[in-house]
Amino acid sequence: MNEEELKDLLDKTKLPQHIAIIMDGNGRWADRLGVSRNEGHRAGIESVKAAVELCGELKIPILTLYTFSTENWKRPIMEVITLMRLLKEQLRKQTSELNKNNVQLRVIGNIEELPRKIIREIERSITATKDNNGLILNMAINYGSRQEMLRAMRSVINDIRNSKIKADALDENLFAQYLYTKSLPDPDLLIRTSGEMRISNFLLWQLAYSEIYITDVLWPDFRKKDLLIALLDYQRRERRFGAVNINQ
C-alpha cells in the first residue's frame, strides 16, 4: 500500500495531538551498510524532515523528537562532536524552511550545558520561529527525564520554602507546570524505531498514558509511509486511561 492509500485510510478526526519519537537505529543502519556511525546520523536527518512534513500536512499540533539525551555524552568523543556539529548545521540550514512551513521550534532539556555556539544557534532558531502558529517541533536536547523531574522537585521545594506555593496545593497538575513541557499536552503516541523495547529516560512523567508503537524500521529508513502505519495502528487502539468500557 502506498503513501496516498494509507492517508485515505486515516480518520482525520482521530489523529493524535502530540506525537513523541525516540529516533533509534542510526548506528545499526550504518553498520549494515558498512559506513561510519556519523553517516548514519546524517542519514537520519531525512527522516526528521519526513516526520515534520507529514505532521504539518496532517495538522498534528505537536511533534517531540528525542534528539540528544543526557546519556549520549558517554559516546565516543568524536561521535559527540559530530552530533553537535550536525545539530548546529541543521539548525542553521533548516530555520528558513521551518518558517516557510509555519513550524515553531521549541527545545526541552538542560541546554545550559551545551557548547556556547550550539546554545546561540538554538536561541536564534527559537526566536526566528516563535511567531509561527503551525506545527510545534519540540526537540529534546541534552534531555533526561529523571533529571527533569529532579530539577522540577528542587524548584517545587524552593517555591514552598519561599511561600510561593503551599505544600498541600501540590498535585499532578501543579507539578506538571514545573516540567520542561509545562505548556504542552502529554503525548498521545510514542513511537520508537529499531525495535528496542525501552523508554530510555524519555518523558517518563508525560508518557503515563501514551500509546506506544514499536517498529523494527531503523530511523534512517523511517519515512512518511512508516509514520502513517503507526498512526493507523494508533487509531485501532481504545484509549481508556485506566477506566473500563462497561459496554464490552
N, CA, C and O of each residue as an XYZ file, in Angstrom:
992
protein
N       0.850     -1.190      0.000
C       0.000      0.000      0.000
C       0.889      1.244      0.000
O       1.825      1.337      0.794
N       0.602      2.196     -0.884
C       1.456      3.374     -0.966
C       1.007      4.452      0.024
O       0.019      4.300      0.742
N       1.771      5.543      0.032
C       1.540      6.615      0.996
C       0.139      7.215      0.880
O      -0.528      7.428      1.893
N      -0.307      7.485     -0.336
C      -1.615      8.105     -0.525
C      -2.749      7.177     -0.099
O      -3.744      7.628      0.469
N      -2.601      5.890     -0.372
C      -3.618      4.917      0.046
C      -3.697      4.846      1.571
O      -4.787      4.737      2.131
N      -2.554      4.906      2.238
C      -2.534      4.904      3.699
C      -3.198      6.168      4.249
O      -3.942      6.104      5.228
N      -2.934      7.299      3.629
C      -3.557      8.555      4.061
C      -5.074      8.471      3.957
O      -5.790      8.972      4.824
N      -5.564      7.833      2.890
C      -7.008      7.712      2.689
C      -7.673      6.875      3.786
O      -8.862      7.038      4.061
N      -6.903      5.984      4.406
C      -7.449      5.135      5.470
C      -7.534      5.856      6.809
O      -8.251      5.414      7.707
N      -6.812      6.954      6.948
C      -6.780      7.673      8.224
C      -8.112      8.350      8.517
O      -8.757      8.907      7.629
N      -8.502      8.288      9.773
C      -9.637      9.076     10.254
C      -9.059     10.401     10.734
O      -8.432     10.461     11.792
N      -9.266     11.452      9.965
C      -8.652     12.754     10.270
C      -9.189     13.350     11.573
O      -8.600     14.289     12.109
N     -10.303     12.813     12.089
C     -10.865     13.337     13.340
C     -10.267     12.646     14.568
O     -10.543     13.043     15.700
N      -9.451     11.616     14.344
C      -8.902     10.858     15.469
C      -7.381     10.808     15.439
O      -6.780      9.805     15.823
N      -6.771     11.876     14.989
C      -5.320     11.943     14.963
C      -4.780     12.368     16.320
O      -5.437     13.139     17.020
N      -3.616     11.895     16.708
C      -3.029     12.343     17.975
C      -2.708     13.831     17.918
O      -2.374     14.371     16.864
N      -2.814     14.476     19.063
C      -2.463     15.890     19.152
C      -0.966     16.085     19.381
O      -0.405     17.138     19.078
N      -0.340     15.054     19.920
C       1.086     15.156     20.264
C       1.735     13.794     20.027
O       1.354     12.797     20.640
N       2.712     13.769     19.136
C       3.494     12.554     18.859
C       4.905     12.756     19.390
O       5.513     13.803     19.167
N       5.419     11.765     20.084
C       6.818     11.781     20.536
C       7.540     10.616     19.862
O       6.985      9.525     19.730
N       8.770     10.852     19.442
C       9.525      9.799     18.747
C      10.916      9.635     19.360
O      11.655     10.604     19.531
N      11.253      8.387     19.685
C      12.628      8.015     20.043
C      13.286      7.548     18.755
O      12.984      6.466     18.252
N      14.176      8.360     18.229
C      14.778      8.119     16.914
C      15.999      7.211     17.086
O      17.109      7.687     17.325
N      15.782      5.918     16.963
C      16.832      4.941     17.281
C      17.228      4.146     16.041
O      16.395      3.861     15.181
N      18.509      3.792     15.961
C      18.954      2.887     14.912
C      19.946      3.461     13.923
O      20.302      2.790     12.954
N      20.406      4.692     14.141
C      21.373      5.280     13.196
C      22.653      4.457     13.113
O      23.189      4.232     12.028
N      23.141      4.010     14.277
C      24.382      3.246     14.307
C      24.248      1.900     13.627
O      25.132      1.490     12.875
N      23.135      1.201     13.887
C      22.917     -0.103     13.257
C      22.720      0.016     11.747
O      23.159     -0.839     10.978
N      22.058      1.085     11.347
C      21.897      1.350      9.917
C      23.272      1.503      9.256
O      23.520      0.961      8.179
N      24.147      2.241      9.912
C      25.497      2.454      9.377
C      26.278      1.147      9.326
O      26.978      0.871      8.352
N      26.153      0.342     10.388
C      26.861     -0.943     10.422
C      26.421     -1.849      9.273
O      27.248     -2.508      8.643
N      25.116     -1.875      9.005
C      24.594     -2.734      7.939
C      25.133     -2.328      6.568
O      25.343     -3.171      5.695
N      25.349     -1.039      6.395
C      25.835     -0.550      5.103
C      27.355     -0.453      5.054
O      27.928     -0.144      4.010
N      28.011     -0.721      6.194
C      29.460     -0.657      6.220
C      30.009      0.748      6.124
O      31.087      0.967      5.572
N      29.253      1.716      6.672
C      29.711      3.103      6.679
C      29.870      3.557      8.130
O      29.526      2.822      9.056
N      30.383      4.752      8.321
C      30.620      5.242      9.680
C      29.304      5.573     10.380
O      28.293      5.835      9.730
N      29.331      5.557     11.714
C      28.154      5.937     12.500
C      27.755      7.381     12.185
O      26.575      7.731     12.213
N      28.743      8.201     11.888
C      28.437      9.597     11.551
C      27.552      9.676     10.315
O      26.668     10.529     10.238
N      27.786      8.788      9.344
C      26.937      8.740      8.155
C      25.520      8.323      8.524
O      24.552      8.783      7.918
N      25.402      7.455      9.513
C      24.081      7.056      9.989
C      23.325      8.225     10.588
O      22.133      8.400     10.336
N      24.029      9.031     11.389
C      23.385     10.209     11.980
C      22.956     11.202     10.905
O      21.877     11.790     10.981
N      23.809     11.379      9.913
C      23.470     12.315      8.840
C      22.266     11.800      8.032
O      21.399     12.578      7.633
N      22.226     10.489      7.799
C      21.108      9.908      7.049
C      19.790     10.087      7.793
O      18.735     10.214      7.173
N      19.853     10.097      9.127
C      18.640     10.250      9.925
C      17.975     11.603      9.778
O      16.804     11.760     10.127
N      18.711     12.591      9.263
C      18.142     13.930      9.084
C      16.972     13.895      8.110
O      15.993     14.620      8.287
N      17.069     13.051      7.077
C      15.979     12.962      6.092
C      14.709     12.420      6.729
O      13.602     12.785      6.332
N      14.871     11.550      7.715
C      13.691     11.011      8.413
C      13.033     12.089      9.275
O      11.809     12.133      9.393
N      13.848     12.954      9.876
C      13.299     14.080     10.637
C      12.464     14.963      9.717
O      11.342     15.341     10.057
N      13.013     15.287      8.560
C      12.286     16.123      7.597
C      10.959     15.485      7.202
O       9.936     16.167      7.122
N      10.977     14.171      6.955
C       9.757     13.470      6.550
C       8.699     13.529      7.643
O       7.525     13.769      7.359
N       9.107     13.311      8.893
C       8.152     13.334     10.011
C       7.569     14.729     10.193
O       6.367     14.876     10.410
N       8.414     15.750     10.105
C       7.949     17.130     10.254
C       6.970     17.472      9.130
O       5.923     18.072      9.375
N       7.307     17.097      7.916
C       6.444     17.393      6.770
C       5.070     16.746      6.902
O       4.045     17.387      6.670
N       5.060     15.450      7.282
C       3.775     14.753      7.379
C       2.927     15.314      8.514
O       1.720     15.495      8.351
N       3.537     15.588      9.651
C       2.772     16.162     10.770
C       2.184     17.513     10.361
O       1.060     17.846     10.738
N       2.945     18.284      9.593
C       2.419     19.552      9.094
C       1.258     19.343      8.141
O       0.252     20.047      8.226
N       1.384     18.387      7.237
C       0.324     18.093      6.262
C      -0.958     17.650      6.959
O      -2.056     18.035      6.557
N      -0.813     16.838      8.007
C      -1.978     16.293      8.709
C      -2.498     17.229      9.801
O      -3.507     16.952     10.450
N      -1.783     18.347      9.990
C      -2.147     19.332     11.019
C      -2.117     18.736     12.427
O      -2.945     19.065     13.276
N      -1.155     17.861     12.648
C      -0.893     17.369     14.001
C      -0.177     18.490     14.750
O       0.847     18.972     14.267
N      -0.667     18.919     15.899
C      -0.129     20.129     16.529
C       1.308     20.039     17.036
O       2.061     21.008     16.930
N       1.700     18.876     17.591
C       2.996     18.823     18.286
C       3.760     17.552     17.927
O       3.199     16.456     17.921
N       5.041     17.714     17.629
C       5.946     16.598     17.396
C       7.173     16.795     18.270
O       7.883     17.791     18.131
N       7.430     15.838     19.181
C       8.606     15.906     20.043
C       9.598     14.834     19.629
O       9.249     13.656     19.551
N      10.834     15.237     19.364
C      11.880     14.323     18.916
C      12.993     14.239     19.948
O      13.532     15.255     20.387
N      13.329     13.000     20.329
C      14.429     12.765     21.282
C      15.726     12.908     20.503
O      16.187     11.957     19.872
N      16.307     14.085     20.548
C      17.411     14.451     19.674
C      18.776     14.109     20.254
O      19.632     13.559     19.562
N      18.976     14.438     21.532
C      20.258     14.154     22.190
C      19.981     14.009     23.679
O      19.512     14.948     24.323
N      20.271     12.836     24.223
C      19.967     12.575     25.624
C      21.161     12.921     26.517
O      22.284     13.084     26.040
N      20.899     13.028     27.805
C      21.987     13.269     28.752
C      22.972     12.103     28.758
O      24.146     12.284     29.083
N      22.498     10.898     28.399
C      23.372      9.720     28.354
C      24.260      9.700     27.100
O      25.268      8.995     27.064
N      23.883     10.474     26.078
C      24.656     10.470     24.836
C      26.067     11.038     24.993
O      26.929     10.822     24.141
N      26.295     11.766     26.093
C      27.648     12.279     26.339
C      28.639     11.147     26.575
O      29.849     11.352     26.475
N      28.135      9.949     26.888
C      29.014      8.807     27.153
C      29.556      8.181     25.869
O      30.427      7.313     25.930
N      29.061      8.602     24.722
C      29.525      8.045     23.452
C      30.950      8.529     23.150
O      31.431      9.477     23.771
N      31.621      7.875     22.196
C      32.978      8.319     21.839
C      33.011      9.810     21.516
O      32.093     10.338     20.889
N      34.057     10.472     21.941
C      34.137     11.930     21.840
C      33.940     12.432     20.413
O      33.295     13.460     20.207
N      34.487     11.721     19.423
C      34.350     12.179     18.039
C      32.906     12.075     17.555
O      32.453     12.885     16.747
N      32.184     11.059     18.062
C      30.771     10.940     17.700
C      29.967     12.083     18.306
O      29.088     12.643     17.651
N      30.266     12.427     19.553
C      29.574     13.539     20.207
C      29.852     14.846     19.460
O      28.941     15.639     19.225
N      31.115     15.064     19.089
C      31.480     16.275     18.347
C      30.702     16.342     17.030
O      30.204     17.398     16.638
N      30.608     15.186     16.356
C      29.864     15.141     15.088
C      28.394     15.455     15.302
O      27.799     16.193     14.516
N      27.802     14.909     16.349
C      26.393     15.171     16.640
C      26.153     16.651     16.912
O      25.152     17.212     16.467
N      27.066     17.281     17.640
C      26.939     18.707     17.920
C      27.072     19.526     16.632
O      26.342     20.495     16.423
N      28.001     19.127     15.788
C      28.176     19.834     14.511
C      26.945     19.710     13.630
O      26.505     20.676     13.007
N      26.393     18.490     13.590
C      25.190     18.266     12.790
C      24.023     19.100     13.311
O      23.253     19.668     12.537
N      23.907     19.162     14.628
C      22.825     19.935     15.238
C      22.946     21.403     14.856
O      21.975     22.024     14.424
N      24.137     21.950     15.016
C      24.358     23.350     14.665
C      24.097     23.603     13.184
O      23.444     24.577     12.810
N      24.616     22.712     12.353
C      24.465     22.841     10.904
C      23.001     22.816     10.489
O      22.568     23.634      9.678
N      22.233     21.873     11.046
C      20.839     21.729     10.647
C      19.958     22.844     11.189
O      19.007     23.259     10.527
N      20.260     23.329     12.377
C      19.512     24.478     12.901
C      19.700     25.673     11.967
O      18.748     26.389     11.656
N      20.920     25.871     11.533
C      21.210     26.999     10.646
C      20.543     26.804      9.283
O      19.978     27.743      8.722
N      20.613     25.577      8.755
C      20.077     25.298      7.426
C      18.561     25.289      7.386
O      17.953     25.789      6.440
N      17.952     24.717      8.418
C      16.524     24.409      8.333
C      15.605     25.481      8.907
O      14.388     25.386      8.752
N      16.157     26.497      9.566
C      15.291     27.504     10.179
C      14.422     28.210      9.144
O      13.238     28.442      9.389
N      14.986     28.549      8.007
C      14.190     29.215      6.966
C      13.088     28.291      6.446
O      11.990     28.742      6.121
N      13.395     26.989      6.373
C      12.395     26.011      5.938
C      11.278     25.885      6.975
O      10.107     25.751      6.619
N      11.641     25.928      8.248
C      10.630     25.889      9.312
C       9.703     27.094      9.191
O       8.486     26.964      9.320
N      10.275     28.251      8.946
C       9.454     29.453      8.773
C       8.544     29.334      7.554
O       7.374     29.713      7.598
N       9.092     28.809      6.482
C       8.314     28.633      5.247
C       7.091     27.757      5.490
O       6.031     27.974      4.903
N       7.253     26.752      6.373
C       6.172     25.801      6.653
C       5.420     26.107      7.941
O       4.660     25.279      8.442
N       5.643     27.311      8.473
C       4.902     27.779      9.653
C       5.130     26.898     10.884
O       4.224     26.713     11.696
N       6.346     26.355     11.016
C       6.696     25.474     12.139
C       7.383     26.286     13.225
O       8.296     27.064     12.950
N       6.942     26.102     14.442
C       7.563     26.769     15.586
C       8.502     25.799     16.286
O       8.091     24.707     16.677
N       9.751     26.189     16.442
C      10.732     25.340     17.119
C      10.744     25.625     18.618
O      10.781     26.779     19.046
N      10.714     24.554     19.404
C      10.931     24.663     20.845
C      11.970     23.622     21.242
O      12.183     22.647     20.522
N      12.608     23.827     22.373
C      13.631     22.898     22.851
C      13.390     22.620     24.327
O      13.153     23.541     25.109
N      13.451     21.337     24.709
C      13.395     20.968     26.117
C      14.706     20.267     26.480
O      15.310     19.583     25.654
N      15.125     20.450     27.711
C      16.370     19.846     28.165
C      17.261     20.889     28.800
O      16.945     22.079     28.809
N      18.371     20.430     29.328
C      19.321     21.319     30.012
C      20.299     21.890     28.986
O      21.447     21.456     28.887
N      19.818     22.868     28.230
C      20.653     23.392     27.144
C      21.811     24.238     27.678
O      22.754     24.535     26.944
N      21.742     24.626     28.952
C      22.819     25.437     29.520
C      24.163     24.693     29.517
O      25.221     25.321     29.547
N      24.117     23.365     29.482
C      25.342     22.576     29.494
C      25.904     22.317     28.091
O      26.953     21.688     27.951
N      25.221     22.792     27.071
C      25.682     22.600     25.702
C      26.782     23.613     25.367
O      26.907     24.638     26.037
N      27.578     23.325     24.328
C      28.574     24.307     23.890
C      27.914     25.643     23.557
O      26.799     25.681     23.038
N      28.608     26.732     23.859
C      28.069     28.075     23.679
C      27.556     28.313     22.256
O      26.517     28.943     22.063
N      28.293     27.804     21.262
C      27.888     28.004     19.863
C      26.552     27.330     19.566
O      25.745     27.838     18.788
N      26.333     26.178     20.198
C      25.060     25.460     19.990
C      23.923     26.221     20.651
O      22.839     26.348     20.082
N      24.169     26.724     21.845
C      23.143     27.483     22.559
C      22.714     28.693     21.734
O      21.522     28.975     21.615
N      23.681     29.406     21.168
C      23.359     30.585     20.356
C      22.525     30.212     19.137
O      21.601     30.934     18.764
N      22.857     29.069     18.513
C      22.114     28.632     17.334
C      20.689     28.229     17.704
O      19.743     28.533     16.977
N      20.540     27.541     18.841
C      19.209     27.173     19.321
C      18.377     28.425     19.591
O      17.229     28.523     19.156
N      18.961     29.373     20.305
C      18.245     30.602     20.654
C      17.851     31.377     19.397
O      16.759     31.941     19.332
N      18.732     31.406     18.405
C      18.447     32.110     17.158
C      17.260     31.472     16.431
O      16.378     32.171     15.932
N      17.249     30.129     16.376
C      16.174     29.429     15.669
C      14.845     29.553     16.404
O      13.796     29.705     15.777
N      14.888     29.490     17.728
C      13.656     29.650     18.518
C      13.069     31.041     18.299
O      11.866     31.187     18.084
N      13.918     32.053     18.353
C      13.456     33.435     18.157
C      12.905     33.635     16.755
O      11.890     34.306     16.568
N      13.577     33.049     15.769
C      13.165     33.228     14.366
C      11.818     32.586     14.059
O      11.123     33.018     13.140
N      11.441     31.557     14.819
C      10.203     30.819     14.517
C       9.104     31.035     15.555
O       8.041     30.421     15.460
N       9.339     31.887     16.532
C       8.427     31.985     17.682
C       7.010     32.441     17.322
O       6.062     32.146     18.048
N       6.864     33.156     16.210
C       5.531     33.650     15.839
C       4.773     32.698     14.922
O       3.626     32.968     14.567
N       5.400     31.587     14.534
C       4.708     30.609     13.694
C       3.637     29.888     14.507
O       3.841     29.595     15.685
N       2.511     29.607     13.887
C       1.398     29.005     14.635
C       0.930     27.674     14.051
O      -0.201     27.243     14.282
N       1.826     27.024     13.286
C       1.509     25.690     12.786
C       2.058     24.633     13.732
O       1.913     24.743     14.949
N       2.687     23.613     13.171
C       3.264     22.537     13.969
C       4.276     23.073     14.975
O       5.097     23.926     14.639
N       4.219     22.576     16.202
C       5.274     22.817     17.195
C       6.246     21.656     17.108
O       5.896     20.516     17.416
N       7.473     21.950     16.688
C       8.540     20.950     16.658
C       9.331     21.107     17.945
O      10.058     22.082     18.133
N       9.176     20.139     18.817
C       9.752     20.198     20.157
C      10.951     19.245     20.217
O      10.776     18.027     20.234
N      12.151     19.794     20.248
C      13.358     18.972     20.225
C      13.902     18.790     21.639
O      14.156     19.764     22.349
N      14.079     17.528     22.040
C      14.651     17.215     23.353
C      16.165     17.107     23.192
O      16.667     16.144     22.613
N      16.886     18.100     23.706
C      18.334     18.190     23.537
C      18.999     18.255     24.904
O      18.630     19.076     25.744
N      19.977     17.390     25.122
C      20.573     17.209     26.453
C      19.456     16.988     27.474
O      19.405     17.611     28.535
N      18.569     16.074     27.098
C      17.374     15.805     27.897
C      17.471     14.446     28.581
O      17.903     13.463     27.978
N      17.064     14.406     29.844
C      16.901     13.173     30.598
C      15.710     13.357     31.521
O      15.638     14.355     32.238
N      14.783     12.423     31.518
C      13.534     12.613     32.254
C      13.729     12.586     33.773
O      13.105     13.365     34.493
N      14.591     11.697     34.256
C      14.841     11.691     35.705
C      15.435     13.019     36.154
O      15.067     13.562     37.196
N      16.360     13.530     35.349
C      16.969     14.817     35.667
C      15.930     15.934     35.623
O      15.955     16.851     36.445
N      15.017     15.847     34.655
C      13.947     16.841     34.557
C      13.086     16.840     35.822
O      12.743     17.900     36.345
N      12.739     15.647     36.310
C      11.876     15.569     37.493
C      12.608     16.024     38.749
O      12.005     16.653     39.619
N      13.904     15.716     38.857
C      14.683     16.213     39.997
C      14.756     17.736     39.977
O      14.614     18.392     41.008
N      14.978     18.279     38.798
C      15.021     19.742     38.644
C      13.686     20.355     39.056
O      13.646     21.373     39.747
N      12.590     19.720     38.623
C      11.261     20.210     38.965
C      11.020     20.150     40.467
O      10.469     21.082     41.053
N      11.436     19.042     41.091
C      11.209     18.892     42.528
C      12.005     19.927     43.322
O      11.512     20.465     44.314
N      13.232     20.205     42.890
C      14.020     21.240     43.575
C      13.320     22.597     43.485
O      13.315     23.367     44.446
N      12.727     22.880     42.319
C      12.012     24.143     42.144
C      10.763     24.189     43.021
O      10.439     25.231     43.591
N      10.062     23.057     43.128
C       8.885     22.976     43.997
C       9.282     23.252     45.438
O       8.651     24.066     46.113
N      10.323     22.580     45.914
C      10.789     22.756     47.293
C      11.165     24.215     47.547
O      10.834     24.780     48.590
N      11.860     24.813     46.583
C      12.278     26.200     46.727
C      11.073     27.130     46.803
O      11.066     28.072     47.596
N      10.050     26.871     45.982
C       8.860     27.725     45.987
C       8.041     27.545     47.258
O       7.413     28.493     47.730
N       8.041     26.346     47.812
C       7.355     26.128     49.091
C       8.080     26.879     50.200
O       7.448     27.533     51.030
N       9.398     26.785     50.213
C      10.199     27.493     51.230
C      10.001     28.999     51.153
O       9.999     29.684     52.176
N       9.834     29.511     49.939
C       9.672     30.961     49.750
C       8.209     31.391     49.717
O       7.881     32.512     49.329
N       7.330     30.464     50.137
C       5.892     30.739     50.269
C       5.225     31.136     48.944
O       4.220     31.847     48.937
N       5.794     30.668     47.826
C       5.168     30.936     46.536
C       4.019     29.966     46.278
O       3.051     30.308     45.598
N       4.130     28.756     46.822
C       3.037     27.788     46.772
C       2.947     27.105     48.132
O       3.901     27.124     48.910
N       1.797     26.503     48.412
C       1.622     25.752     49.645
C       1.807     24.271     49.365
O       1.402     23.774     48.313
N       2.418     23.569     50.306
C       2.707     22.148     50.105
C       1.439     21.357     49.821
O       1.447     20.461     48.977
N       0.353     21.675     50.511
C      -0.872     20.892     50.311
C      -1.593     21.257     49.011
O      -2.600     20.641     48.663
N      -1.072     22.263     48.292
C      -1.642     22.607     46.990
C      -0.996     21.807     45.863
O      -1.466     21.827     44.725
N       0.084     21.105     46.191
C       0.812     20.367     45.156
C       0.022     19.140     44.720
O      -0.253     18.249     45.524
N      -0.335     19.104     43.456
C      -0.987     17.943     42.866
C      -0.339     17.673     41.510
O       0.636     18.332     41.148
N      -0.871     16.711     40.757
C      -0.264     16.363     39.478
C      -0.232     17.542     38.511
O       0.766     17.769     37.827
N      -1.321     18.280     38.461
C      -1.393     19.396     37.532
C      -0.380     20.489     37.869
O       0.262     21.047     36.978
N      -0.243     20.784     39.138
C       0.714     21.804     39.559
C       2.145     21.342     39.317
O       2.975     22.108     38.828
N       2.434     20.080     39.661
C       3.794     19.566     39.455
C       4.170     19.610     37.976
O       5.310     19.918     37.631
N       3.212     19.302     37.106
C       3.481     19.304     35.662
C       3.905     20.675     35.165
O       4.585     20.786     34.145
N       3.506     21.726     35.884
C       3.886     23.080     35.489
C       5.355     23.382     35.757
O       5.869     24.410     35.316
N       6.029     22.498     36.474
C       7.459     22.673     36.761
C       8.330     21.870     35.782
O       9.558     21.927     35.852
N       7.700     21.135     34.885
C       8.445     20.341     33.911
C       8.750     21.178     32.669
O       8.138     22.224     32.453
N       9.695     20.712     31.857
C      10.041     21.412     30.620
C       8.823     21.545     29.703
O       8.702     22.514     28.954
N       7.929     20.567     29.772
C       6.782     20.511     28.858
C       5.542     21.201     29.429
O       4.422     20.889     29.024
N       5.725     22.113     30.344
C       4.593     22.686     31.087
C       3.506     23.299     30.200
O       2.340     23.322     30.593
N       3.858     23.788     29.031
C       2.861     24.424     28.173
C       2.287     23.481     27.121
O       1.515     23.901     26.259
N       2.670     22.194     27.194
C       2.254     21.233     26.173
C       1.413     20.110     26.773
O       1.634     19.723     27.920
N       0.455     19.581     26.017
C      -0.259     18.385     26.478
C       0.671     17.176     26.406
O       1.636     17.173     25.641
N       0.379     16.162     27.197
C       1.186     14.935     27.166
C       1.052     14.249     25.807
O       0.024     14.386     25.144
N       2.083     13.511     25.387
C       1.985     12.803     24.098
C       0.856     11.774     24.103
O       0.655     11.063     25.087
N       0.134     11.706     23.009
C      -0.868     10.653     22.815
C      -0.200      9.382     22.314
O      -0.639      8.272     22.614
N       0.875      9.564     21.541
C       1.532      8.441     20.880
C       3.046      8.567     20.996
O       3.622      9.607     20.674
N       3.682      7.494     21.460
C       5.140      7.391     21.455
C       5.544      6.368     20.405
O       5.049      5.241     20.403
N       6.437      6.762     19.521
C       6.974      5.852     18.506
C       8.445      5.626     18.805
O       9.187      6.578     19.047
N       8.874      4.361     18.788
C      10.299      4.061     18.891
C      10.703      3.202     17.698
O      10.090      2.171     17.422
N      11.731      3.635     17.007
C      12.228      2.877     15.868
C      13.309      1.896     16.315
O      13.822      1.982     17.431
N      13.645      0.965     15.427
C      14.728     -0.032     15.574
C      14.375     -1.221     16.455
O      15.227     -2.073     16.710
N      13.123     -1.293     16.929
C      12.673     -2.495     17.627
C      13.035     -2.607     19.091
O      12.691     -3.601     19.732
N      13.717     -1.618     19.639
C      14.082     -1.683     21.058
C      12.860     -1.433     21.932
O      12.032     -0.574     21.631
N      12.758     -2.208     23.035
C      11.595     -2.120     23.921
C      11.947     -1.340     25.187
O      11.814     -1.856     26.296
N      12.392     -0.109     25.018
C      12.774      0.716     26.159
C      12.239      2.132     25.967
O      12.005      2.574     24.842
N      12.051      2.837     27.085
C      11.674      4.253     27.034
C      12.915      5.133     27.119
O      12.890      6.285     26.687
N      13.997      4.599     27.672
C      15.297      5.273     27.663
C      15.275      6.667     28.291
O      15.803      7.622     27.722
N      14.658      6.774     29.469
C      14.701      8.025     30.239
C      14.091      9.193     29.453
O      14.583     10.320     29.508
N      13.025      8.902     28.732
C      12.378      9.909     27.882
C      10.951     10.167     28.353
O      10.112      9.267     28.310
N      10.672     11.375     28.795
C       9.315     11.817     29.128
C       8.588     10.846     30.064
O       7.425     10.514     29.833
N       9.271     10.391     31.119
C       8.701      9.369     31.993
C       7.391      9.820     32.631
O       6.461      9.021     32.739
N       7.297     11.043     33.045
C       6.060     11.571     33.627
C       4.994     11.720     32.541
O       3.844     11.318     32.719
N       5.397     12.300     31.425
C       4.443     12.671     30.377
C       3.876     11.468     29.629
O       2.791     11.558     29.056
N       4.587     10.351     29.624
C       4.134      9.176     28.862
C       3.227      8.241     29.661
O       2.964      7.119     29.226
N       2.752      8.682     30.812
C       1.981      7.819     31.703
C       0.842      7.091     30.999
O       0.593      5.921     31.288
N       0.149      7.760     30.083
C      -0.980      7.142     29.392
C      -0.844      7.194     27.875
O      -1.837      7.091     27.153
N       0.382      7.352     27.395
C       0.602      7.386     25.947
C       0.500      5.975     25.361
O       0.877      4.992     25.998
N      -0.016      5.903     24.141
C       0.044      4.659     23.386
C       1.473      4.502     22.855
O       2.085      5.473     22.410
N       1.998      3.275     22.904
C       3.375      3.024     22.482
C       3.380      2.159     21.225
O       2.735      1.112     21.167
N       4.117      2.617     20.234
C       4.240      1.880     18.973
C       5.722      1.633     18.706
O       6.509      2.575     18.621
N       6.095      0.364     18.574
C       7.480     -0.035     18.296
C       7.562     -0.575     16.875
O       6.762     -1.422     16.477
N       8.526     -0.082     16.119
C       8.751     -0.603     14.768
C      10.199     -1.056     14.623
O      11.105     -0.463     15.209
N      10.409     -2.105     13.842
C      11.771     -2.588     13.591
C      12.517     -1.708     12.587
O      13.726     -1.859     12.414
N      11.824     -0.809     11.939
C      12.464      0.071     10.960
C      13.507      0.938     11.667
O      13.217      1.559     12.689
N      14.711      0.977     11.121
C      15.763      1.821     11.676
C      15.475      3.283     11.308
O      14.912      3.566     10.250
N      15.862      4.185     12.177
C      15.469      5.581     11.993
C      15.828      6.144     10.615
O      14.981      6.815     10.025
N      17.023      5.918     10.064
C      17.321      6.498      8.750
C      16.420      5.988      7.624
O      16.347      6.605      6.562
N      15.737      4.869      7.851
C      14.813      4.328      6.842
C      13.366      4.732      7.099
O      12.490      4.417      6.294
N      13.102      5.410      8.186
C      11.741      5.760      8.595
C      11.245      6.937      7.754
O      11.842      8.013      7.765
N      10.168      6.725      7.040
C       9.638      7.751      6.158
C       8.145      7.972      6.429
O       7.585      7.393      7.360
N       7.521      8.795      5.626
C       6.116      9.144      5.837
C       5.233      7.895      5.894
O       4.320      7.813      6.715
N       5.509      6.924      5.018
C       4.712      5.704      4.992
C       4.760      5.002      6.349
O       3.738      4.505      6.821
N       5.934      4.956      6.978
C       6.080      4.293      8.276
C       5.324      5.052      9.363
O       4.726      4.444     10.251
N       5.354      6.370      9.291
C       4.608      7.165     10.263
C       3.107      6.980     10.069
O       2.362      6.926     11.047
N       2.661      6.884      8.844
C       1.242      6.643      8.571
C       0.792      5.284      9.114
O      -0.312      5.158      9.644
N       1.639      4.287      8.983
C       1.323      2.953      9.532
C       1.189      3.034     11.043
O       0.299      2.413     11.624
N       2.075      3.800     11.684
C       1.998      3.981     13.135
C       0.703      4.684     13.527
O       0.078      4.324     14.525
N       0.304      5.671     12.757
C      -0.933      6.398     13.045
C      -2.161      5.511     12.873
O      -3.104      5.595     13.659
N      -2.152      4.672     11.861
C      -3.272      3.751     11.669
C      -3.354      2.747     12.814
O      -4.447      2.400     13.262
N      -2.201      2.280     13.288
C      -2.183      1.387     14.444
C      -2.741      2.100     15.674
O      -3.514      1.520     16.436
N      -2.352      3.338     15.860
C      -2.852      4.153     16.979
C      -4.372      4.267     16.926
O      -5.041      4.186     17.956
N      -4.911      4.454     15.734
C      -6.354      4.646     15.619
C      -7.148      3.369     15.866
O      -8.363      3.418     16.055
N      -6.469      2.234     15.866
C      -7.150      0.980     16.198
C      -7.198      0.737     17.706
O      -7.898     -0.164     18.169
N      -6.458      1.536     18.469
C      -6.426      1.354     19.920
C      -7.663      1.983     20.577
O      -8.252      2.930     20.055
N      -8.028      1.437     21.718
C      -9.070      2.055     22.539
C      -8.396      2.649     23.762
O      -7.880      1.919     24.608
N      -8.398      3.961     23.856
C      -7.715      4.647     24.953
C      -8.692      4.815     26.120
O      -9.658      5.573     26.030
N      -8.426      4.098     27.213
C      -9.343      4.128     28.359
C      -8.770      4.870     29.573
O      -9.508      5.163     30.514
N      -7.480      5.174     29.567
C      -6.848      5.895     30.666
C      -7.137      5.273     32.023
O      -7.402      5.975     32.999
N      -7.083      3.944     32.072
C      -7.273      3.228     33.324
C      -8.715      2.844     33.624
O      -8.971      2.091     34.564
N      -9.666      3.355     32.832
C     -11.081      3.051     33.067
C     -11.449      1.767     32.329
O     -10.629      1.200     31.607
N     -12.691      1.315     32.518
C     -13.196      0.106     31.890
C     -14.375      0.479     31.009
O     -15.239      1.261     31.406
N     -14.403     -0.088     29.808
C     -15.531      0.127     28.910
C     -16.654     -0.815     29.320
O     -16.571     -2.014     29.052
N     -17.709     -0.302     29.966
C     -18.778     -1.146     30.500
C     -19.659     -1.736     29.401
O     -20.472     -2.625     29.655
N     -19.485     -1.223     28.159
C     -20.297     -1.739     27.051
C     -19.734     -3.023     26.459
O     -20.388     -3.674     25.643
N     -18.523     -3.388     26.869
C     -17.914     -4.610     26.312
C     -18.408     -5.836     27.055
O     -18.009     -6.955     26.733
